[in-house]
Amino acid sequence: MGLLTISGTVRVKQFWPEARADADTVTVSLARTKAFIFEDDAGRRSETHAFDNAEVVGNFGPKAAVKGADNARRVSVRLQGVDAPELHYQPQVPGSAGHNHPFRQSLGETCADALHDFTVSFGLAEIPCEVVTVVSKPSDVFDIFARAVGNLVLLVGGARIDVNQWLLREGWALPGLYNSMSEPEIRAIMTDFEAAKNNGRGLFSRQVVSTTLARFNPRQLERRGPASFRPFSDRGRVNFPKFFRRQAEHHVRKASGLVVPAKFLDFVKSKKDDVALEREKFLRLRGRLTGSRPRPEFKQLGTFIRGNRYPIGPELVFWEGDSKVVKAGTNKEITSW
């Protein structure tokens, strides 16, 4: 294992309400030189060009690992361990034209606005940053949507400010735990989550995070941010975003006349690739914890729904299939730094 550091800047105006970025996915403009530094387990640091002219092969075909060219290169980053309410989730359902829209989750705007205001407070249009992630090989870096997965660290006035930790500690996101994460990473996320919950911060300052499934409103769509947004004005109960995404897909499939279980729980149970394991059971596992196929200990997501009681994030670790970084236009995996 080693540590990959991605250096660049974060443009503050990308976040809602000024633009479309929500509270758990960020675009980072890459540094002109030494954008990717890999440090191996012996402490040797070196610049890597593993992602030059590379593609990520996931569930939705090959996508460029690095977008743009020359001095305008950028990467999309998914904040590890963080799942914030959705601003504009649009299910990928073939044949759903006219019924598929960018659906908005209650308090998605409030959470994104909190991150916007936090970054604005530093008084910089672009904030120097690093994305850090513990990985073994290049294919460990990106998820199936070609997003680099890691912790976003802002570099301001000599300080290092971890945005992932801030979002969870201040209660503007819920834990999204995956099999690629180590025990120390999961334990740290749980500490920040419990601090927010126990101290009534962010979403936990109101009784809005719901273990009973909140109703899906198909008329609640993405909207342009107002000049002055009032936090919590996008009121409503908050499901764990993973279930909101399933609700949106269920609605779209039904509205499009596609064959789909009538009841939402039956729809969840029909998705065989949605598998998870209780957090503490996962932390006791030994051996290989990643791969294209889930370990047999993982069970279908519907197994963990009791009546109308749904997990809110910290209870489960989800299995996410591997992606592969290849040389563009080929299926040849890039295996060295």
C-alpha positions as CSV (number, residue, x, y, z in Angstrom):
1,M,0.0,0.0,0.0
2,G,1.0,3.6,-0.4
3,L,-0.3,7.2,-0.4
4,L,-1.3,9.0,-3.6
5,T,-1.5,12.8,-3.3
6,I,-3.3,14.7,-6.0
7,S,-2.4,18.4,-6.0
8,G,-4.4,21.3,-7.4
9,T,-7.0,23.9,-6.6
10,V,-10.7,23.9,-5.8
11,R,-12.8,26.6,-7.4
12,V,-15.3,27.9,-4.8
13,K,-17.9,29.0,-7.3
14,Q,-18.6,25.4,-8.3
15,F,-20.7,24.7,-5.3
16,W,-24.5,25.3,-5.1
17,P,-26.1,27.9,-5.0
18,E,-23.6,29.5,-7.4
19,A,-23.3,26.4,-9.6
20,R,-24.3,22.7,-9.4
21,A,-21.7,20.9,-7.2
22,D,-23.2,19.2,-4.2
23,A,-21.6,18.4,-0.8
24,D,-19.8,15.1,-1.7
25,T,-18.5,15.5,-5.2
26,V,-15.8,18.1,-6.2
27,T,-13.9,19.0,-9.3
28,V,-10.2,19.7,-8.7
29,S,-8.1,21.6,-11.2
30,L,-4.8,19.9,-11.3
31,A,-1.4,21.6,-10.6
32,R,0.7,22.2,-13.7
33,T,3.5,20.1,-12.4
34,K,3.7,17.2,-10.0
35,A,0.0,16.8,-9.9
36,F,0.2,13.2,-8.9
37,I,2.7,12.0,-6.2
38,F,2.9,8.4,-5.0
39,E,4.6,7.5,-1.8
40,D,5.2,3.8,-1.3
41,D,5.2,2.0,2.1
42,A,8.9,2.6,2.4
43,G,8.4,6.3,2.3
44,R,9.8,6.8,-1.2
45,R,8.0,9.7,-3.0
46,S,7.9,10.1,-6.8
47,E,5.9,11.8,-9.4
48,T,3.6,9.5,-11.4
49,H,2.2,9.8,-14.9
50,A,0.1,6.7,-14.6
51,F,-3.1,8.6,-15.4
52,D,-1.8,10.4,-18.6
53,N,-3.8,9.2,-21.5
54,A,-5.6,6.8,-19.3
55,E,-9.3,5.7,-19.1
56,V,-11.3,4.2,-16.3
57,V,-13.4,1.2,-17.2
58,G,-16.4,0.8,-15.0
59,N,-20.1,-0.1,-15.3
60,F,-20.8,2.7,-17.8
61,G,-18.0,2.2,-20.4
62,P,-14.5,3.9,-20.5
63,K,-14.2,7.4,-19.2
64,A,-11.1,9.6,-19.2
65,A,-9.3,9.5,-15.8
66,V,-8.2,13.1,-16.3
67,K,-10.4,15.6,-18.2
68,G,-9.1,18.6,-20.1
69,A,-5.6,19.2,-21.5
70,D,-2.4,21.1,-20.8
71,N,-2.9,23.7,-18.1
72,A,-6.7,23.0,-17.7
73,R,-6.6,19.4,-16.6
74,R,-9.0,18.4,-13.9
75,V,-10.3,15.3,-12.0
76,S,-13.7,14.6,-10.5
77,V,-13.4,13.6,-6.8
78,R,-15.8,11.6,-4.7
79,L,-15.3,12.5,-1.0
80,Q,-14.5,9.2,0.6
81,G,-16.9,8.1,3.4
82,V,-19.3,11.0,2.7
83,D,-22.8,10.7,1.3
84,A,-24.7,14.0,1.2
85,P,-28.4,14.5,0.3
86,E,-28.8,14.7,-3.5
87,L,-29.2,18.0,-5.5
88,H,-29.8,16.5,-8.9
89,Y,-29.9,12.8,-9.1
90,Q,-31.0,11.6,-12.6
91,P,-31.3,7.8,-12.9
92,Q,-29.7,6.1,-15.9
93,V,-32.7,4.3,-17.3
94,P,-32.8,3.6,-21.0
95,G,-36.2,4.4,-22.6
96,S,-37.2,6.9,-19.9
97,A,-37.3,10.1,-21.9
98,G,-40.0,12.5,-20.7
99,H,-40.2,10.8,-17.3
100,N,-36.6,11.2,-16.1
101,H,-35.4,14.4,-14.4
102,P,-32.7,15.6,-12.0
103,F,-34.5,14.8,-8.8
104,R,-33.7,16.8,-5.6
105,Q,-33.6,15.4,-2.1
106,S,-34.8,17.5,0.8
107,L,-32.0,19.4,2.5
108,G,-29.6,18.7,-0.4
109,E,-29.5,22.4,-1.0
110,T,-28.9,23.2,2.7
111,C,-25.9,20.8,2.9
112,A,-24.4,22.1,-0.4
113,D,-24.9,25.7,0.7
114,A,-23.1,24.9,4.0
115,L,-20.0,23.7,2.1
116,H,-20.2,26.7,-0.2
117,D,-20.3,29.1,2.7
118,F,-17.4,27.3,4.4
119,T,-15.1,27.5,1.4
120,V,-16.2,31.2,0.7
121,S,-15.1,32.0,4.3
122,F,-11.4,31.7,3.3
123,G,-11.7,34.7,0.9
124,L,-10.2,32.9,-2.0
125,A,-11.7,32.3,-5.5
126,E,-9.6,29.1,-5.8
127,I,-8.2,27.3,-2.8
128,P,-5.0,25.2,-3.0
129,C,-5.8,21.6,-2.1
130,E,-4.6,18.0,-2.0
131,V,-6.7,14.9,-2.5
132,V,-5.1,12.1,-0.5
133,T,-6.0,8.4,-0.8
134,V,-4.4,5.2,0.5
135,V,-4.0,2.8,-2.5
136,S,-1.9,0.0,-3.8
137,K,-2.2,0.3,-7.6
138,P,-3.6,2.9,-10.1
139,S,-6.9,1.0,-10.5
140,D,-7.6,1.6,-6.8
141,V,-7.9,5.3,-7.3
142,F,-11.1,5.7,-9.3
143,D,-14.6,4.4,-8.8
144,I,-16.8,3.0,-11.5
145,F,-17.9,6.5,-12.5
146,A,-14.3,7.6,-13.0
147,R,-14.2,9.7,-9.9
148,A,-11.0,9.7,-7.8
149,V,-12.0,8.6,-4.2
150,G,-10.2,10.3,-1.3
151,N,-10.1,13.0,1.3
152,L,-10.1,16.6,0.1
153,V,-7.6,18.7,2.2
154,L,-7.7,22.5,1.8
155,L,-4.3,24.2,2.2
156,V,-5.0,27.6,3.8
157,G,-2.5,29.8,5.7
158,G,-0.3,26.9,6.6
159,A,-3.2,24.8,7.9
160,R,-4.5,21.5,6.4
161,I,-8.3,21.4,6.6
162,D,-9.9,18.0,5.8
163,V,-13.3,18.7,4.1
164,N,-14.5,15.1,4.5
165,Q,-14.0,15.4,8.3
166,W,-15.6,18.8,8.4
167,L,-18.8,17.7,6.6
168,L,-19.3,14.7,8.9
169,R,-18.3,16.5,12.1
170,E,-20.6,19.4,11.3
171,G,-23.5,17.2,10.4
172,W,-23.8,18.1,6.7
173,A,-23.5,14.5,5.4
174,L,-24.0,10.9,6.4
175,P,-21.4,8.1,6.4
176,G,-21.1,6.2,3.1
177,L,-18.9,3.2,4.0
178,Y,-17.4,0.9,1.3
179,N,-15.3,-2.3,1.3
180,S,-12.3,-0.5,0.0
181,M,-11.9,1.5,3.2
182,S,-9.6,0.5,6.0
183,E,-10.6,0.1,9.7
184,P,-8.8,3.3,10.7
185,E,-10.7,5.2,8.0
186,I,-14.0,3.8,9.0
187,R,-13.4,4.4,12.7
188,A,-12.4,8.1,12.0
189,I,-15.6,8.6,10.0
190,M,-17.7,7.1,12.8
191,T,-16.0,9.4,15.4
192,D,-16.9,12.5,13.3
193,F,-20.5,11.3,12.6
194,E,-21.1,10.6,16.3
195,A,-19.8,14.0,17.3
196,A,-22.3,15.7,14.9
197,K,-25.2,13.5,16.1
198,N,-24.4,13.8,19.8
199,N,-23.9,17.5,19.7
200,G,-26.9,18.3,17.4
201,R,-25.0,19.8,14.5
202,G,-26.1,20.3,10.9
203,L,-28.9,17.9,10.0
204,F,-28.9,16.7,13.5
205,S,-29.9,20.1,14.8
206,R,-33.4,19.2,13.6
207,Q,-35.2,15.8,13.7
208,V,-34.9,15.3,9.9
209,V,-32.6,12.3,9.4
210,S,-35.2,9.5,9.1
211,T,-35.0,5.8,9.7
212,T,-38.5,5.4,8.3
213,L,-38.6,5.9,4.5
214,A,-39.4,9.5,3.6
215,R,-41.9,9.9,0.8
216,F,-40.4,10.4,-2.7
217,N,-41.7,13.6,-4.3
218,P,-41.2,13.4,-8.1
219,R,-42.0,17.1,-8.4
220,Q,-39.0,18.1,-6.3
221,L,-36.4,18.8,-9.0
222,E,-33.1,20.5,-9.2
223,R,-33.4,24.3,-9.2
224,R,-31.1,27.3,-9.6
225,G,-29.7,28.7,-6.5
226,P,-31.2,32.0,-5.2
227,A,-29.1,35.0,-4.6
228,S,-29.7,34.6,-0.9
229,F,-30.5,31.0,0.3
230,R,-32.0,30.4,3.7
231,P,-30.7,27.1,5.3
232,F,-33.4,24.5,6.0
233,S,-35.9,26.3,3.7
234,D,-35.7,23.1,1.5
235,R,-37.3,21.3,4.4
236,G,-38.3,17.7,4.6
237,R,-37.2,14.4,6.0
238,V,-33.9,12.9,4.8
239,N,-33.4,9.3,3.8
240,F,-29.9,7.8,3.5
241,P,-29.1,9.1,-0.1
242,K,-28.6,5.6,-1.4
243,F,-32.3,4.8,-0.8
244,F,-33.3,8.2,-2.3
245,R,-31.4,7.2,-5.5
246,R,-33.3,3.8,-5.5
247,Q,-36.6,5.7,-5.0
248,A,-35.9,7.9,-8.0
249,E,-35.0,5.0,-10.2
250,H,-38.1,3.1,-9.1
251,H,-40.3,6.1,-9.9
252,V,-38.8,6.6,-13.3
253,R,-39.1,2.9,-14.3
254,K,-42.8,2.8,-13.2
255,A,-43.6,6.1,-14.9
256,S,-41.9,4.9,-18.1
257,G,-44.1,1.8,-18.2
258,L,-41.2,-0.6,-17.6
259,V,-41.6,-3.9,-15.8
260,V,-40.7,-3.2,-12.1
261,P,-42.0,-4.5,-8.7
262,A,-44.9,-2.4,-7.5
263,K,-43.6,-2.0,-4.0
264,F,-40.4,-0.1,-3.3
265,L,-39.0,-2.7,-0.9
266,D,-39.4,-5.4,-3.5
267,F,-37.6,-3.2,-6.0
268,V,-34.7,-2.9,-3.5
269,K,-34.6,-6.6,-3.1
270,S,-34.6,-7.1,-6.9
271,K,-31.2,-5.4,-7.2
272,K,-28.8,-8.3,-6.8
273,D,-25.7,-6.1,-7.0
274,D,-26.7,-4.1,-4.0
275,V,-25.0,-6.0,-1.2
276,A,-23.8,-4.9,2.2
277,L,-22.5,-6.2,5.6
278,E,-23.0,-4.8,9.1
279,R,-20.1,-2.5,9.9
280,E,-18.7,-4.3,12.9
281,K,-18.9,-7.7,11.1
282,F,-17.0,-6.1,8.2
283,L,-14.3,-4.8,10.5
284,R,-13.7,-8.4,11.7
285,L,-13.1,-9.8,8.3
286,R,-9.7,-10.9,7.2
287,G,-8.1,-11.4,3.8
288,R,-8.9,-9.7,0.6
289,L,-11.7,-7.1,0.9
290,T,-11.9,-5.8,-2.6
291,G,-12.5,-7.4,-6.0
292,S,-15.0,-7.7,-8.8
293,R,-17.2,-10.1,-6.8
294,P,-18.4,-9.5,-3.3
295,R,-17.3,-11.8,-0.5
296,P,-19.9,-14.4,0.6
297,E,-20.5,-12.6,3.9
298,F,-22.1,-9.7,2.1
299,K,-25.9,-9.9,1.8
300,Q,-28.5,-8.3,-0.5
301,L,-29.4,-4.8,0.8
302,G,-33.1,-5.7,1.5
303,T,-31.9,-8.1,4.2
304,F,-31.1,-5.1,6.4
305,I,-34.5,-3.4,6.1
306,R,-36.8,-4.2,9.0
307,G,-40.4,-3.3,8.3
308,N,-40.3,0.4,7.5
309,R,-37.0,0.9,9.3
310,Y,-34.1,1.8,6.9
311,P,-30.4,2.2,7.6
312,I,-29.1,5.8,7.6
313,G,-25.5,5.1,6.7
314,P,-23.2,4.1,9.6
315,E,-24.8,0.7,10.1
316,L,-23.5,-0.9,6.9
317,V,-20.5,-1.3,4.7
318,F,-21.4,-1.6,1.0
319,W,-19.6,-3.7,-1.6
320,E,-18.5,-1.6,-4.6
321,G,-17.1,-3.5,-7.6
322,D,-13.6,-2.7,-8.8
323,S,-12.9,-0.4,-11.8
324,K,-9.8,-0.6,-14.0
325,V,-7.4,2.0,-15.2
326,V,-6.3,1.2,-18.7
327,K,-4.3,2.9,-21.5
328,A,-6.8,4.9,-23.5
329,G,-8.3,2.9,-26.4
330,T,-7.1,-0.4,-25.1
331,N,-8.1,-2.9,-22.4
332,K,-4.5,-3.0,-21.1
333,E,-4.5,-2.3,-17.3
334,I,-2.0,0.2,-16.0
335,T,-0.4,-1.6,-13.1
336,S,2.7,0.4,-12.2
337,W,3.2,3.9,-10.9
